[in-house]
């Protein structure tokens, strides 16, 4: 598998957030807080994790995402998952 970089992961996460939650791409930045800035709730977070699992083909453990607060946290968590191959 080709090595994917954090910028590519960010763009995929951004596209998912736009698709799933009808957010504007220009409102989604690495430092955006998922809950305060993007107005996601815990159900939205579960939906996001399910889609990320489909995207990565990896099982995501809930405890791996419990400390995720920003888009950058999501990008780092996905990058770590992909490195764990």
ABEGO torsion letter per residue (X at the ends): XBBBBAAAAAAAAAAAAAAAAGBBAAABBAABBAAAAAGBBAAAAAAAAAAAAAAAGBBBBAAAAAABABAAAAAAAAAAAAAAX
